[in-house]
Amino acid sequence: MSFQDESGSNGAAMPTEAEGESSLAAVHSASEVPPVSAASQDVYSNGVSVHAAQPRRPFSPMAGRCTEVSLAETISAVRAIASIAPPVAWEPNGVHLEGLVNMGVSRNAAVKALYATGNAVADEALSWVIEHVDDPDLNDEPNIAGYFPEAAVAPVMPMEVDTYKMVLVVNMSLKMGTGKIVSQAGHAVLALYSAMRDMGSPIDNWLAAWESRGSKKIAVRAQDTAALQALLAKAHALLLPSLLISDAGRTQVPAGSTTVMVVFGPSSQVDAVTGHLKLL
């Protein structure tokens, strides 16, 4: 069979499929394939996921100018490099770690939380601990690549004095007198403090730190009852101890009036709820 190119002249006859296979067989038979190297056999017998032991083959027709490397030798070289490469070191943020420990979180749990949340924000790590508080291995030694418990962590910077605070938000729509506001604020402080004493860790650690630094309390103002309810929802979303005070209605305001909202916790988290409000 023959063919013509675009100019109309006859080209070389094309081989049939059988002729092509015979030619390929002749080429292969003329090239001696070296046996599988000992290294290939060893790696294969050790269970490496290789579909077939690979003999050494020239890289190209220019193989005389190339170094011949078998698959097994490549795998062996990679393994050798990996075996001597040290693991990437990881250390928990020292400031966040000590802050979490001061809140009552175990050191192992704090390290796991910081690793899981990116080692950047203590509040996120604390939320992770709360979410995993029922994990049976929460306080076990962390299994983190590159983390060595005996190694020194990042330098611990002095923590701010006002680590925790309580904020009372007064409902200004009720037009309460000074004495009434003081009375309602007192109810709020006592109610929340009593409730927190039964909450356990880490709240009891928060209270201890708060009491040791003067029990900071701040009073601010909100527009109306709806504003207090929205603040309470935000505090609950952040898992901060908080509640509303409703008056009995004996003086100045109707019974059931929501007079004060109170929230307690780490200053940065409390500020996320009430930081935008003006002082009373």
N, C-alpha and C positions, 0 to 999 in steps of 0.2 A: 504494500500500500504506500502511496506517496501523497504529497500535498504540494500546493502551490502557495507561494507568498504573495503579497499584495502586488508585486511587480509582474506576477504571472509566471515567473520562472519556477521550475521544479526544485523543491527543497530536498533535504535528506530524508530517506525513508524512516518513519517512526517505528520503534520496536513494538511488538505485541506485548501483552501483559506477561505471557509465559516467558518471552525473550528477556523482558526486564527483570523478572525474578531470577532467571538463570544468571544474568549479568551480576546482580547483587550477590547471589550465592558465590559466584566466582571471586568477587572482591573480598567477601568475608573469609573465604577459605584461604585466600592469599595472605591474610593478615592473621598472625598468630595472636590469640587473646591470652594474656598472661593469667596464671591461676590467681584465685582469691588470696590476698595477703593474709599472713598470720594475724595481723592486727584486726582485719575485718572479721575473721572467724571468732577472735576473742570477744569483740564487742557484740557480735551477733549472739554468741552463746550466753552472754551476760544479760540478755533480755532487752537490749536496745530496740526501740520500735523502728526497725529497718525492714522493708519488704523483702529485700534480697541482698545477700552479701555482694558488695560492689567490687569488681575487679578494677585494676588500674587501666585507664584508657587515655589515649592522647586527647588533649583538649580540642585540637583542630588539626587540619593538615600541616599547620606550623608548629605542631607539638614539640618538635625537636628544639624549639626555642623557649618552651614553657616548662615549668616544674610540674611533674605529675604527682597529684595528691589524691588518695583514695577517700571515699566518703567516711570510712571508719577512722582514718587519720584525722579528718576534719573534726569529727565528733570528739575524738580523744583530746584534740587541742583545745576545743571549747570547754570541755570538762576541766581540763587542767587550769585554764584561766579562771573559771568560776570557783574552783576550789581554793585558790589563793587570794581572790579578791575579797577584801573585808566588807562586811555588811554596812549599809548606810546607817550611820548613827542617828538615833532619834531620842530627844530628851523632852520631857514635859516642861511647859512654861512654869518656871519656879514661882512666880507671883500668883498665878492662877491655882497652882497645885496647893500652895500653903493656904490660900484663901478657902479652897474647898475643904481642906482638912480642918481648918478652924470652924467651918460650918458643921462639922461632925461627920463628914464623908471619910471613909477609910482611904488610906493612901493608895492602895491598889485600885479601888474603884475610881478614885479621882484620876489616876494615870490613864485607865481605860477610857474614861469619859473624855478627857482631853484629846486622846488619840482619835477617838471616834468622831469628834466634832471639829477637828482641824487645829486644836491647840491654840486657839486665838481668843475665844470669848468664854469667860468663866460661867456666865449665865447659861450659855448653851450647854456647857458641860454639866452644870447642875441639873438642868432639865433632862439630860440624858440619864443621869443617875436616878432621878425620880421615875423615869419611864422604865428603868431596868431594876428597880428596887427589889423585885421578886425573883430575879435571876439567882439560882443557887450558887453560881460561881462568881458572883459580882465582886466579892472581896478576895478571890484567889489571886495568886501571883499572875501578873499580866504576861501573855505570850505574844510579845510584839517584837518583830524583827528589828535589830539594831538598838533595842532598849536594854540597858544594863542597870538594874536597880542600885547597884553599889556605886555607880558613877555619880559625880556631882551634877546636880541640875543647875539650871540657869540661876544667876544670883537673885536672891529674894530682896525685893525693894520694900521699904517700910510701907505698911498699909495706911490708908487714910484713917484719921481719928474717927470721923463720923461714918463708920462702916454700915450701921443700921439706923433706921429711924422710923418713927410713927407719925403719920400725917392725918390730921382731922379736917374733914371738908364740911363746912357749914352751909346749910340751905338758906340762902339769903332771901328767898322769896317769902319766907315765913315772918320776916320782920321781927325776930326775937330780940328781946332786950339783952344787955350784957350779962346780967345774972342768969338768964335762961340759957344763953349760949354756953356759959361756963358749966352750968349744971348738966346740959346735954353732952358736952365734951367729956365731962367726968364719967358719965355713964358709958360713953364709947370706949374710953381708955380701959376702964375696969372690965367691961364685957369682953373686949378682944384679948386683954391680958389673961383673963381667966380661961378663955377658950384655948389660947396658945399653950398654956401650961400642961394641957392634956394631949398635945399633938405629937410629942416625942421628937426624935431626931429627924431633920436637923434643926427644927424650930427651937428646941430647948437651948441649943448652942447659940443660935441667933440672939435669944433673950439674954443669955449670960453675957455675951459680948456687948449687947446694948446696955444692960444694967451697969456693966463695969466702966462704961464711958459716958455716964450721965443721963441715960434714958432719953435721948433726944426726941422731942415732940414739936411738931409744927402745925399751926392752924391756918387754913386757907379758905377761900370762899368759892362757892359754885352758884350758878344762877337759880336752879330750881330742882325739884325732885327728880325729874327726868335726867338731869345732868348727874346727880348722885348715883342713880341706877346704872347709867352708862359707865361711870368710873368703877363701880363695883364689878361689873361684867369684865372690864379690862383687867382689873386686879385678879379676878378669878382665873382669867385666861393665862396669867403669868404665875399662877399657883401661889399667890401671896395671901397671907392671912388677912381677911378683911370682912367687914359687916356693916349693916345699916342700923341706925337707932330710930325707933318709932316712939313718939311721946304718948303718954297716957291721957293727955288732954285736960289735965287739971288746971293749968294756967296758960294763958297767952295763945296757945295754938289748939286746933281741933284734935280730938283723939285719933291716933293712928298716923299723925303727920310724921313724915320722914325728916328728921332734924339734922342728923350728922352721918356721914360715911367715914369710916376709919380704916386705914390700911397700914401694914407693917412689913418690913423686910429690908434687904440690902438697899442702900441708898440709890444706887443706879437703877434698880428695878422699880422702886417706888417712884422715882422721878419720871419714869416712863408713863406712869399713871397720872400723877398730880403735878409734875414739874411745870406745866404751862399755866397753872392757876395762881392768882394773886394772893398775897398774904392777907389775913383777916385784919 
